[in-house]
Amino acid sequence: MMYINKLSLIRQKKVLLQPISFKIKPKKLYALIGHNGSGKSSLIKAMAGEMTPTQGDILINEHNLKDFSAKALAQNLAYLPQNLPDAGAFTVYELVMLGRYPHQKWLQKPSAQDHEHVNKAITLTQVEAFRDRQVSTLSGGERARVWLAMCLAQQTEFLLLDEPLAALDVVYQVEVLKLIRQLVDQRGLGVVIILHDLNLAARFCDEFIALKQGQLCHMGDVPSTMQKEVLQSIFGVDFTLLTHPDTNHKVAVI
Ligand SMILES: Nc1ncnc2c1ncn2[C@@H]1O[C@H](COP(=O)(O)OP(=O)(O)OP(=O)(O)O)[C@@H](O)[C@H]1O
């Protein structure tokens, strides 16, 4: 379990997050939603240990995040940032292998198990065709899947993904969400994913966490979130809710 306990963030006198408390359970997929600038990336960065909270604590399985070494944190939690770093001259295989570093000893050669996890992550994210290419030569969508593969190779209990679908075409958006759903259901991961597409979120996620101006304005399951009044209160615009004829899910349109 991951506990976010009265977490607040202030930077340059600006309140990015008001005190926020909630928990992330294993075997659950959480969609983090809200307007541009509502604080989603800041929250996920704090949860990943990339931004130090002004107040409050984050606990992973009862251990305070601030007491984890970088390596111990990376054994528990993988984070995919919104702006992917430059992968330099790394090939796809080499980059995905970096995801194994928390499980390796200093200067140790990758083990057969490391290679197995890397190959599996490459297959799951459907990037086998480019495994020996330099990451810098890939398209935006291909690159996004390679970075996701690196996170999967990390074999963590928690996964924090900041807009992982942004560069993907609609087919890969669905493929990646199906894959994440599978990891949640079969491997018991707890996953937080920032999504702007409410209907994809409603189709694949279990719970919504909604931010508005740095405040937690709503947290709830799909039926309690896909309501006209709730979406109005989060986004300040009127939605019409339809029922998908095949899945019976609610679909929000403007
Ligand atoms: N280090 C910082 N110093 C000052 N302001 C910051 C800092 N980091 C973020 N902000 C501001 O905090 C607000 C929230 O930013 P954040 O990136 O968390 O929003 P977001 O919900 O992820 O937005 P988007 O959907 O556009 O990615 C924004 O107004 C941003 O400009």
The ligand as a Gaussian input file, in Angstrom:
#p B3LYP/6-31G(d) Opt

LIG

0 1
 N        8.951000      24.162000      -9.516000
 C        7.884000      24.955000      -9.712000
 N        7.897000      26.250000      -9.338000
 C        6.825000      27.055000      -9.525000
 N        5.674000      26.651000     -10.083000
 C        5.599000      25.372000     -10.485000
 C        6.691000      24.458000     -10.324000
 N        6.307000      23.245000     -10.818000
 C        5.050000      23.407000     -11.260000
 N        4.623000      24.680000     -11.072000
 C        3.291000      25.216000     -11.407000
 O        2.360000      24.446000     -10.661000
 C        1.147000      24.264000     -11.400000
 C        0.858000      22.776000     -11.515000
 O        1.771000      22.197000     -12.427000
 P        1.706000      20.672000     -12.840000
 O        2.755000      20.437000     -13.866000
 O        1.745000      19.856000     -11.615000
 O        0.241000      20.600000     -13.483000
 P       -0.467000      19.463000     -14.333000
 O       -1.816000      19.257000     -13.733000
 O        0.412000      18.274000     -14.454000
 O       -0.623000      20.168000     -15.737000
 P       -0.631000      19.602000     -17.266000
 O       -1.943000      18.859000     -17.454000
 O       -0.578000      20.858000     -18.059000
 O        0.579000      18.729000     -17.458000
 C        1.367000      24.940000     -12.737000
 O        0.780000      26.236000     -12.666000
 C        2.890000      25.050000     -12.855000
 O        3.271000      26.168000     -13.631000

